[in-house]
Amino acid sequence: MNEHPKAHSLLKEIRGLTGVACADAGGSVTEQAGSFDADTFCAVGVVAGAQLESVGDVLAAGKLRRWYVVSDTFTVWVTHRDDGLVVATGPAAKNPEPTSKALSRR
């Protein structure tokens, strides 16, 4: 069974994160650490993930596992799991891929 990592552990282990939340498949937050609107970010993660999954289906790209968005001021990372998702936030990242990979391994 795939368990969500603990939000507090991720916040401490992965440098540069300001918030982490674990949510069930419907986007309901089950755990959070740090200062951010976890409910909103997890809901957006579910809705945007569904749209990205549809695009992936059209392209035959396989199952959506992780994605991120970088703005001028912050980054949001989303990792999809069989039983839910992990959403993390942090400052604008020049290279968000290493953090994305680290979140998906835990």
PyMOL commands that place a pseudoatom at each C-alpha (Angstrom):
pseudoatom trace, name=CA, resn=MET, resi=1, chain=A, elem=C, hetatm=0, pos=[0.000, 0.000, 0.000]
pseudoatom trace, name=CA, resn=ASN, resi=2, chain=A, elem=C, hetatm=0, pos=[1.346, 3.441, -0.929]
pseudoatom trace, name=CA, resn=GLU, resi=3, chain=A, elem=C, hetatm=0, pos=[1.366, 5.758, 2.072]
pseudoatom trace, name=CA, resn=HIS, resi=4, chain=A, elem=C, hetatm=0, pos=[1.627, 9.526, 1.912]
pseudoatom trace, name=CA, resn=PRO, resi=5, chain=A, elem=C, hetatm=0, pos=[4.879, 10.859, 3.268]
pseudoatom trace, name=CA, resn=LYS, resi=6, chain=A, elem=C, hetatm=0, pos=[4.563, 12.993, 6.352]
pseudoatom trace, name=CA, resn=ALA, resi=7, chain=A, elem=C, hetatm=0, pos=[4.211, 16.664, 5.442]
pseudoatom trace, name=CA, resn=HIS, resi=8, chain=A, elem=C, hetatm=0, pos=[6.428, 17.850, 8.305]
pseudoatom trace, name=CA, resn=SER, resi=9, chain=A, elem=C, hetatm=0, pos=[9.202, 15.444, 7.285]
pseudoatom trace, name=CA, resn=LEU, resi=10, chain=A, elem=C, hetatm=0, pos=[9.134, 16.636, 3.693]
pseudoatom trace, name=CA, resn=LEU, resi=11, chain=A, elem=C, hetatm=0, pos=[9.202, 20.261, 4.762]
pseudoatom trace, name=CA, resn=LYS, resi=12, chain=A, elem=C, hetatm=0, pos=[12.345, 19.571, 6.818]
pseudoatom trace, name=CA, resn=GLU, resi=13, chain=A, elem=C, hetatm=0, pos=[14.039, 17.197, 4.351]
pseudoatom trace, name=CA, resn=ILE, resi=14, chain=A, elem=C, hetatm=0, pos=[13.627, 19.065, 1.060]
pseudoatom trace, name=CA, resn=ARG, resi=15, chain=A, elem=C, hetatm=0, pos=[15.393, 22.388, 1.035]
pseudoatom trace, name=CA, resn=GLY, resi=16, chain=A, elem=C, hetatm=0, pos=[13.486, 25.468, -0.080]
pseudoatom trace, name=CA, resn=LEU, resi=17, chain=A, elem=C, hetatm=0, pos=[9.918, 24.318, 0.530]
pseudoatom trace, name=CA, resn=THR, resi=18, chain=A, elem=C, hetatm=0, pos=[7.608, 26.683, 2.393]
pseudoatom trace, name=CA, resn=GLY, resi=19, chain=A, elem=C, hetatm=0, pos=[4.547, 24.431, 2.582]
pseudoatom trace, name=CA, resn=VAL, resi=20, chain=A, elem=C, hetatm=0, pos=[3.591, 20.790, 2.035]
pseudoatom trace, name=CA, resn=ALA, resi=21, chain=A, elem=C, hetatm=0, pos=[0.182, 19.119, 2.093]
pseudoatom trace, name=CA, resn=CYS, resi=22, chain=A, elem=C, hetatm=0, pos=[-0.998, 15.559, 1.617]
pseudoatom trace, name=CA, resn=ALA, resi=23, chain=A, elem=C, hetatm=0, pos=[-4.524, 15.033, 0.274]
pseudoatom trace, name=CA, resn=ASP, resi=24, chain=A, elem=C, hetatm=0, pos=[-6.807, 12.174, -0.684]
pseudoatom trace, name=CA, resn=ALA, resi=25, chain=A, elem=C, hetatm=0, pos=[-7.790, 11.556, -4.311]
pseudoatom trace, name=CA, resn=GLY, resi=26, chain=A, elem=C, hetatm=0, pos=[-10.628, 14.109, -4.041]
pseudoatom trace, name=CA, resn=GLY, resi=27, chain=A, elem=C, hetatm=0, pos=[-8.278, 16.854, -2.853]
pseudoatom trace, name=CA, resn=SER, resi=28, chain=A, elem=C, hetatm=0, pos=[-9.296, 16.869, 0.825]
pseudoatom trace, name=CA, resn=VAL, resi=29, chain=A, elem=C, hetatm=0, pos=[-6.262, 17.736, 2.922]
pseudoatom trace, name=CA, resn=THR, resi=30, chain=A, elem=C, hetatm=0, pos=[-5.226, 14.969, 5.306]
pseudoatom trace, name=CA, resn=GLU, resi=31, chain=A, elem=C, hetatm=0, pos=[-2.071, 16.619, 6.605]
pseudoatom trace, name=CA, resn=GLN, resi=32, chain=A, elem=C, hetatm=0, pos=[-0.201, 19.893, 6.118]
pseudoatom trace, name=CA, resn=ALA, resi=33, chain=A, elem=C, hetatm=0, pos=[2.925, 21.705, 7.254]
pseudoatom trace, name=CA, resn=GLY, resi=34, chain=A, elem=C, hetatm=0, pos=[4.105, 25.237, 6.638]
pseudoatom trace, name=CA, resn=SER, resi=35, chain=A, elem=C, hetatm=0, pos=[2.190, 28.375, 5.908]
pseudoatom trace, name=CA, resn=PHE, resi=36, chain=A, elem=C, hetatm=0, pos=[-0.003, 28.243, 2.781]
pseudoatom trace, name=CA, resn=ASP, resi=37, chain=A, elem=C, hetatm=0, pos=[-3.609, 27.662, 1.736]
pseudoatom trace, name=CA, resn=ALA, resi=38, chain=A, elem=C, hetatm=0, pos=[-3.367, 23.881, 1.538]
pseudoatom trace, name=CA, resn=ASP, resi=39, chain=A, elem=C, hetatm=0, pos=[-7.084, 23.368, 0.792]
pseudoatom trace, name=CA, resn=THR, resi=40, chain=A, elem=C, hetatm=0, pos=[-6.982, 25.617, -2.274]
pseudoatom trace, name=CA, resn=PHE, resi=41, chain=A, elem=C, hetatm=0, pos=[-3.698, 24.272, -3.613]
pseudoatom trace, name=CA, resn=CYS, resi=42, chain=A, elem=C, hetatm=0, pos=[-4.828, 20.648, -3.220]
pseudoatom trace, name=CA, resn=ALA, resi=43, chain=A, elem=C, hetatm=0, pos=[-8.157, 21.369, -4.931]
pseudoatom trace, name=CA, resn=VAL, resi=44, chain=A, elem=C, hetatm=0, pos=[-6.301, 23.045, -7.804]
pseudoatom trace, name=CA, resn=GLY, resi=45, chain=A, elem=C, hetatm=0, pos=[-3.938, 20.067, -7.933]
pseudoatom trace, name=CA, resn=VAL, resi=46, chain=A, elem=C, hetatm=0, pos=[-6.861, 17.687, -8.452]
pseudoatom trace, name=CA, resn=VAL, resi=47, chain=A, elem=C, hetatm=0, pos=[-8.657, 19.836, -11.061]
pseudoatom trace, name=CA, resn=ALA, resi=48, chain=A, elem=C, hetatm=0, pos=[-5.523, 20.745, -13.024]
pseudoatom trace, name=CA, resn=GLY, resi=49, chain=A, elem=C, hetatm=0, pos=[-4.285, 17.173, -12.743]
pseudoatom trace, name=CA, resn=ALA, resi=50, chain=A, elem=C, hetatm=0, pos=[-7.486, 15.901, -14.369]
pseudoatom trace, name=CA, resn=GLN, resi=51, chain=A, elem=C, hetatm=0, pos=[-6.993, 18.311, -17.266]
pseudoatom trace, name=CA, resn=LEU, resi=52, chain=A, elem=C, hetatm=0, pos=[-3.334, 17.332, -17.672]
pseudoatom trace, name=CA, resn=GLU, resi=53, chain=A, elem=C, hetatm=0, pos=[-4.326, 13.661, -17.534]
pseudoatom trace, name=CA, resn=SER, resi=54, chain=A, elem=C, hetatm=0, pos=[-6.758, 14.265, -20.424]
pseudoatom trace, name=CA, resn=VAL, resi=55, chain=A, elem=C, hetatm=0, pos=[-4.016, 15.880, -22.491]
pseudoatom trace, name=CA, resn=GLY, resi=56, chain=A, elem=C, hetatm=0, pos=[-1.721, 12.972, -21.634]
pseudoatom trace, name=CA, resn=ASP, resi=57, chain=A, elem=C, hetatm=0, pos=[-4.372, 10.508, -22.812]
pseudoatom trace, name=CA, resn=VAL, resi=58, chain=A, elem=C, hetatm=0, pos=[-4.648, 12.282, -26.163]
pseudoatom trace, name=CA, resn=LEU, resi=59, chain=A, elem=C, hetatm=0, pos=[-0.863, 12.143, -26.538]
pseudoatom trace, name=CA, resn=ALA, resi=60, chain=A, elem=C, hetatm=0, pos=[-0.659, 8.566, -25.206]
pseudoatom trace, name=CA, resn=ALA, resi=61, chain=A, elem=C, hetatm=0, pos=[1.849, 9.875, -22.651]
pseudoatom trace, name=CA, resn=GLY, resi=62, chain=A, elem=C, hetatm=0, pos=[0.937, 7.451, -19.864]
pseudoatom trace, name=CA, resn=LYS, resi=63, chain=A, elem=C, hetatm=0, pos=[-0.214, 8.068, -16.313]
pseudoatom trace, name=CA, resn=LEU, resi=64, chain=A, elem=C, hetatm=0, pos=[0.322, 11.533, -14.830]
pseudoatom trace, name=CA, resn=ARG, resi=65, chain=A, elem=C, hetatm=0, pos=[2.678, 11.307, -11.864]
pseudoatom trace, name=CA, resn=ARG, resi=66, chain=A, elem=C, hetatm=0, pos=[4.069, 14.782, -11.203]
pseudoatom trace, name=CA, resn=TRP, resi=67, chain=A, elem=C, hetatm=0, pos=[4.025, 18.336, -12.494]
pseudoatom trace, name=CA, resn=TYR, resi=68, chain=A, elem=C, hetatm=0, pos=[4.911, 21.835, -11.383]
pseudoatom trace, name=CA, resn=VAL, resi=69, chain=A, elem=C, hetatm=0, pos=[4.208, 25.486, -12.165]
pseudoatom trace, name=CA, resn=VAL, resi=70, chain=A, elem=C, hetatm=0, pos=[6.759, 28.264, -11.733]
pseudoatom trace, name=CA, resn=SER, resi=71, chain=A, elem=C, hetatm=0, pos=[5.686, 31.916, -11.544]
pseudoatom trace, name=CA, resn=ASP, resi=72, chain=A, elem=C, hetatm=0, pos=[7.735, 35.043, -10.934]
pseudoatom trace, name=CA, resn=THR, resi=73, chain=A, elem=C, hetatm=0, pos=[7.259, 34.698, -7.195]
pseudoatom trace, name=CA, resn=PHE, resi=74, chain=A, elem=C, hetatm=0, pos=[6.577, 31.050, -6.306]
pseudoatom trace, name=CA, resn=THR, resi=75, chain=A, elem=C, hetatm=0, pos=[6.601, 27.418, -7.444]
pseudoatom trace, name=CA, resn=VAL, resi=76, chain=A, elem=C, hetatm=0, pos=[3.951, 24.755, -6.880]
pseudoatom trace, name=CA, resn=TRP, resi=77, chain=A, elem=C, hetatm=0, pos=[4.882, 21.076, -7.167]
pseudoatom trace, name=CA, resn=VAL, resi=78, chain=A, elem=C, hetatm=0, pos=[2.228, 18.346, -7.401]
pseudoatom trace, name=CA, resn=THR, resi=79, chain=A, elem=C, hetatm=0, pos=[2.890, 14.618, -7.103]
pseudoatom trace, name=CA, resn=HIS, resi=80, chain=A, elem=C, hetatm=0, pos=[-0.008, 12.267, -7.863]
pseudoatom trace, name=CA, resn=ARG, resi=81, chain=A, elem=C, hetatm=0, pos=[-0.172, 8.927, -6.076]
pseudoatom trace, name=CA, resn=ASP, resi=82, chain=A, elem=C, hetatm=0, pos=[-2.592, 6.042, -6.316]
pseudoatom trace, name=CA, resn=ASP, resi=83, chain=A, elem=C, hetatm=0, pos=[-4.343, 7.160, -3.122]
pseudoatom trace, name=CA, resn=GLY, resi=84, chain=A, elem=C, hetatm=0, pos=[-4.053, 10.945, -3.420]
pseudoatom trace, name=CA, resn=LEU, resi=85, chain=A, elem=C, hetatm=0, pos=[-1.530, 13.698, -3.958]
pseudoatom trace, name=CA, resn=VAL, resi=86, chain=A, elem=C, hetatm=0, pos=[1.237, 15.719, -2.360]
pseudoatom trace, name=CA, resn=VAL, resi=87, chain=A, elem=C, hetatm=0, pos=[1.353, 19.458, -3.031]
pseudoatom trace, name=CA, resn=ALA, resi=88, chain=A, elem=C, hetatm=0, pos=[4.333, 21.610, -2.085]
pseudoatom trace, name=CA, resn=THR, resi=89, chain=A, elem=C, hetatm=0, pos=[5.085, 25.314, -2.439]
pseudoatom trace, name=CA, resn=GLY, resi=90, chain=A, elem=C, hetatm=0, pos=[8.240, 27.359, -2.384]
pseudoatom trace, name=CA, resn=PRO, resi=91, chain=A, elem=C, hetatm=0, pos=[9.896, 30.405, -3.919]
pseudoatom trace, name=CA, resn=ALA, resi=92, chain=A, elem=C, hetatm=0, pos=[10.303, 30.732, -7.684]
pseudoatom trace, name=CA, resn=ALA, resi=93, chain=A, elem=C, hetatm=0, pos=[12.686, 27.935, -8.698]
pseudoatom trace, name=CA, resn=LYS, resi=94, chain=A, elem=C, hetatm=0, pos=[15.227, 28.269, -11.478]
pseudoatom trace, name=CA, resn=ASN, resi=95, chain=A, elem=C, hetatm=0, pos=[15.311, 24.480, -11.771]
pseudoatom trace, name=CA, resn=PRO, resi=96, chain=A, elem=C, hetatm=0, pos=[12.188, 22.868, -10.248]
pseudoatom trace, name=CA, resn=GLU, resi=97, chain=A, elem=C, hetatm=0, pos=[12.911, 19.343, -11.514]
pseudoatom trace, name=CA, resn=PRO, resi=98, chain=A, elem=C, hetatm=0, pos=[15.151, 18.142, -8.634]
pseudoatom trace, name=CA, resn=THR, resi=99, chain=A, elem=C, hetatm=0, pos=[12.516, 19.107, -6.058]
pseudoatom trace, name=CA, resn=SER, resi=100, chain=A, elem=C, hetatm=0, pos=[9.820, 17.422, -8.145]
pseudoatom trace, name=CA, resn=LYS, resi=101, chain=A, elem=C, hetatm=0, pos=[11.857, 14.209, -8.267]
pseudoatom trace, name=CA, resn=ALA, resi=102, chain=A, elem=C, hetatm=0, pos=[12.589, 14.366, -4.539]
pseudoatom trace, name=CA, resn=LEU, resi=103, chain=A, elem=C, hetatm=0, pos=[8.892, 14.728, -3.714]
pseudoatom trace, name=CA, resn=SER, resi=104, chain=A, elem=C, hetatm=0, pos=[7.970, 11.792, -5.938]
pseudoatom trace, name=CA, resn=ARG, resi=105, chain=A, elem=C, hetatm=0, pos=[10.527, 9.491, -4.273]
pseudoatom trace, name=CA, resn=ARG, resi=106, chain=A, elem=C, hetatm=0, pos=[9.186, 10.008, -0.773]
for i in range(1, 106): cmd.bond("trace and resi %d" % i, "trace and resi %d" % (i + 1))
show_as sticks, trace
zoom trace
